[in-house]
């Protein structure tokens, strides 16, 4: 008997897969807009509400707390109720909370709304990458997930444009309105996304899974020896969080948790603070937004180069190369003394860090079998959000205690060390998943 998973592995990239990628990616774009908007808002609102660097760090951390909880809960929900249900619900929650953030009357209310926004954002990202990964055959899976992650760059560019062109004129509230309202429409469009056939197969819904895969086979012009439709499914006990650290999973879990914790700390340590830190170096608010916009454009070649390399040299090599590149770029950025250096080293920082992010999202769903994939990915993302929670606040404290000039150097030196350590862990402990089908992962787990 040919299983659903085996039939998916025989497919090329079909129109249905492109549809899933696009509709999932549109939501990803608005998620990125929200995070990019916070970077612009932090610089503008700090001046308007006279907030300290520690206060601004709390603003950056508030959504990260929600993201940690959202990722953990959504991972379990995705394994129980399906990937499609989770990616739709979380985008609605994110869109509503983000739009209402524009009406916040004081700092406390804004922190609460940013927490709710984070619940939606944190829940959506791991579920969305899992969905695209499970629709993809092994030969194109890494590339498709990195392309999904590349929507983040377009969202960040849109946020940088809004910060540069609109926030100085209309104030910081316009950013949240423009990020939240269109996300609700994107959630409506997601009604057209089918459920993961691998998930349906694992749950015993063979008819539904067969219908989806048959449509993909028709699109590809493939005649299939179809899997037997049955209402019986082998009963499996649910896996607990502690079992992710059993001997079967301990190496994968250690690597993923370290990877997610480190890249979140390093990334959110600089990306939310860049406009504010540039103001501290003597650049105007508008100039800081302009530099950030230029740097954001460098994300695109970072993603697309990673998408190309991930299927040719493998996940592990891409992760080590791009994490190491980010570490070097962060150090160079800490020493930047001229406009040219700020722009060049800043572009390298965004290029390598976002290429690394693309590889993270491609790699993570591949190391766990289908029945625990949602929980495994969700737990890694949740642990990673601890880094995202801590980083903005720690950066604020370091920056405040060391002063604007020395603080700039200390912040980026700290970020350099974090990315370098994660690269070392990946180099020595990660396993390569390039070319392995998700069916093989199931069989070996």
N, C-alpha and C positions, 0 to 999 in steps of 0.2 A: 504494500500500500504506500502511495506517495502522500506525504503529509503536506499540510498547508505551508509550513515553513520551507520544506524542500521545493515546493512549487514557486515560492517567492524567490528563492535563490536562483532559479533558472531564468528569471525575467530580466530584461533590460530596464532602463529608466523609462517608465510609462507616463502617459499624460495624467493618469490618476496620481502618481507619485509627485509629479510637478505641481498638481493642484493642491495636494496636501502640504507640500513645501511652501507654496506661495501663501495659502490662507493661514498657515501657522506662522509664517514669517512676517505677515502684516501685523499680527499681534505682537510679535517680537520687536518690531520696529517701534511701536508705541511704547512698549516697556522701556526701550532704550531712550526714547524721547523723555520719559519721565525722569530717569536717572540723570540724563544730561541736563535737564531743566534744573535739577537740584543744584548742580554745580554753578549754574548761572544765578539761581535764586540766592545761594549762600553768599555770593559776593554782593548782590544788590540789597538783600534783606538785612544783612549785617550792618550796613550803613544806615538804612531806614529805621530799623528798630534798635540800633545801637547795641548789638549783641557782641559778646566777647568771643574769642576763638574757641573757648570751651563750649559755649552755647551753640556755635555753628557746628562743632563736632557732634553735639547731641542731635542736631537736625539731620546730619548725615547718617547718624547711627540709628535714628528712630525707625526708618523704613527697613534697615538691615535686621532689626529685631523681628519685625513682622515677616521678613523674608525667611529668616531661620525657622520660625514656627510654621509658616506657610509651606516651605519645602518639605519639612518632616511630615506634616499632616497630609499634604497632597500626594506624597509618595505612597503612603498607605492607601489613600483613597483611589489612586490610579490603579493599584493592584486589585482593589475590591470592586470598584464601579466603572473602571475603564479610563483610558487615556483621553478620549474625546470629551467625556463629561467634565473632567478636571480642567482641561485647557479652555473650555468655554466658560465655565463658572468663574474661574480665577480671573479671566480677562474682564468679565463684567464687574467683579469686585474691584479690581484695579482701576478700571475706567471711572466708576462712580466716585471712589475715594480721591482719585487724582483731580477730577473736575471740581469736587467740593473743596479741595485744598485751596483753591483760588479765592474762596470766601472766608478763609480763616481770619477771625477777629483778633487773635492774640497768639503768642508763641506756644502756649500750652495746647490750644486747640489744634494748631498746625502740627505739633508733634504727634498728637493722637491720630490725625488724618494721615500723616506720613506712615505711621505704624500700620494702619488699615491698608494703605496702598501697597506696603511691603508684603502683607499677607497674600494679596493677589499676585503680585509680581513673583514672589518666591515660590508660590505653588505652581505657577504656569511654566516657568522655564525648564525645570527637569522633566515635567510631564510632556512638554512639547518636543523636546529633543528625543525622548523615548519613543514617542509616536512616529516621528520621521525615521528614526533608526529602525524601527520594527517594520516599516513599510519598504525598506530598502534592501536589495540583495547585497551580499558581502562585497562584491567588486566595486560598488559605488557608494556604499553606506557612509564611509568616512567623509567623502566629498560632499554628499547631500547634507549631512549634519553641519559641516563647516559652512556650506552655503546658507543654511538656515541661520546660523550664527551671524553671517555677514549682514543680515537685515539690521542687526544691532548697530553697525556702522552708519547705515542710512538714517536710522533714528537719531543717533548721536549728532550727525551732521545737521539734521533738521533742528534739533534742540540748540545746537551752536548758532545756527542762523537766527533762530528766534531770540536767543540771548544777545546776539550782536545787533540785530536790527530793531527788535521790538521792546525788550525789557528796559533799555535805557530811556525809551520814549513813553511806554505805557505802564511800566512798573512790572514787578515780579509776578503778579497774579495772572497776567495774560498767559504766561508759560504753562501753568497748570490747566487753564481752560483749554488751550490748544492741544495739550497732551491727552487729557482725559476724555473729552467728548468724542473725538474720532475713534478712540479705542472701543467705545460702546458699539459703534457701527461695525468695526472689525469683528467683535464678538458675534454680531448678528450674521455676518458672512460665514463664520465658522460652523454654522448649522449644516453647511455643505460638506464638511469633513467626515469621512467614514471612520468607524472604529478600527483600531489595529486588528488585522486578521490573525496575527500571532496571538494576541491577547484573547480573542474570541475562541481560537482553537484550544488554548490552554484552559479556558473556562468551560469548554464543552459545547460551545455554540457553533457546531460545524457547518450548519446550513448557511448562517450569516457569513461566516468566514469564507466558505466556498463561493458564495455569490460575489463577494468583493474580489477575490483572487481570480475568479473566472472572467470578470470584467477586465481586469488588468491583463490577463492572457489574451483576450480578444483584441485589446488595444495593441498588444505586441505581436499579434498574428501567430500565437503559439497554440497548438493543439495539445491538451494536457491529458495524462492518465490521472484523472481526478481522484482525490482522496475520498475514502468511504465516508458518507454522511452518517453520523451516529449521535445519539443523545447520551451516550455513556462517556464518561471521562474518569480517568484515574484520580482517585481522591488523594490530595496532598495536604499535609498539615501546613498551616500558616507559619511562616518564619518570623521569629522575633528579632528585635534589635540586637540582643546578645548573641544570637546565632550568626549574625554577620561577622562576629569575631571568633567563630569556631574554626577548626583547623582547615575546613574546606574553603573558607572565605577570608581568613585573617590577612593574608598577604594583599589581596585585592583591596580589602577595606582600609588597611593601613596606608597603602599608596594613594587611594582616592581621597581619603580624609585629609592626608597631608597636602596633597595637590590642591584640593578645594580650599582648605584653610589658608594656605600660603598665597595662592593667586588672588583670593578675595581680599586678604589683608593688603597685599602689595598694590593691587589695582585700585581699590577704593581709598587707599591711603594717598594716592596722588590725583586720581581723576576728579574727585569731588572738590579737591582743594586747589586745583591748578589756577583758576582765575583769581582766587583770593591770594595765593602765594605770589603770583605775578604782580598783583597790586602792591604787595609788600616789597617787591624789588623796585618799585618806583613807576610801574606802568599804570596808566589810567584804567578805569573799569572797562571802557570800550575797547582799549588796546588789548587788555587781558582776554576779552571775549573774541577779539579778532585772531589772536594767536591760537586760542583753543579751537576755533573753527578750522584754521589751517592744519593744525595737528590732527583734528578729527578726520580730515580727508585722507590722511596717511593710513587710517585703519583699513581702508578698502583694499589696497595692494597687500596689506598684512593678511587679511582674510583669504583673498583669492590665491595668494602664493601658498598659504597653508593648505587650502583646498586641493591644489595641484600636487603638492609634495606628500600629503598624507596617504595617498594611494600609491605613490611611487617609492618613497623611502620609509614609510611606516609611521605609526602614531608616536612611538617612543622617541624616534630620532627627531621628529618635528617638535615634540614637547621640549626635549632637552635643548634643541637649537634656539627655539623662540623664547623660552624662559631665560636662557643664558644671555640672549640678545637683549632682553628687557633689563636684566641686571646691569649689563654694560651701559645701556642707554640711560638708565636711571642715575648711574654714577656720573656720566658725562653731563647730564642735565643739572646735577647738583653743582657742577663747576662752571656752568654757563654764565658768562659775564657780558655778552653782547646780544643784541637783537638777533643777529644771524645764528649765534650758538643756541639761543633759546628755541628758535624755530626748527633748526636742523635736528638738534638732540631731542626736542619734544616730538618731532615727527617720527624719529626712530623709536622713541618710547611707546608711542601709540601703535606704530607698525608691528613691533614685536609682541607687545602685550596682548593686542587683540587677535593676532595670529595664534598666540598660545591659547587664548580663550576658545577659539574655534576648535582647536585640537582637543581641549578638555571636554567639550560637549560631544565631540565625536567619539572619544575614547570611553567616557564614563558608562554609557548604556551597554557597551560591548563586553564588560567583564562580569556581568551577572546573568543568570538564566532568566527566561521570561517570567516565571512565576514569582520571582523576587526582584525583578528589574526595577519596578517603580519604587519599591521601598529602599533598595540599595542606592539608586540614584538620588532619591529624595533625602536619604540620611546623609549622603556625602555633601549634597547642596546645603542641607541644614547646618552641618558642622562648618562648612565653608562660610556661612553667614556670620558665624562667630567672629571670623576675621573681618568681615565687612562691618560688623557692629563696632569692633574694637578700634579699627584703623582710623576712621574719621575723628574719633574722640582722642586717641593717643596722638595723632598728628597735631590736633589742636593744642594739646597740653605741651608737646615738645616745642611747637612753634611759639607758643606764648612764653614758655620758660627760657628759651634760648635767644629770643629776639628775632626780628625779621630777617636779617642777613645771615646770621649763624644758624638760625632755625631752618632756613631754606636748605642749607647744606646737610644739617642733621637729619631732616625728614627724608631726603632722597638717598642718603647713605643707608639709613635704616631699611628703606625699600629695596635698595641694591642687595643687601645681605639676605633679605627674605627670599627674593626671586632666585638668588644663587643657591641657597640651601634646598629649595624645592627642586631645582634642576638636578642637584646631586642625588636626591632621593629617587627621582624618576630614572636617572641613569643606572642606578645600582639595584633597584627593587621592582620596577615596573615590568610587566610582561607585555609582549607584543601581540596585538589582536588583528593586525592587518591580514586580510584574506580569509579569516575564520568566519564561517557562517554563524548566525545566532542559533541555528539548530545544533551545530557542533558544541557550542557553549552549553546548551541545555543538556546534551548527552554526557558531557564531561563534568556536570555539576551535581 
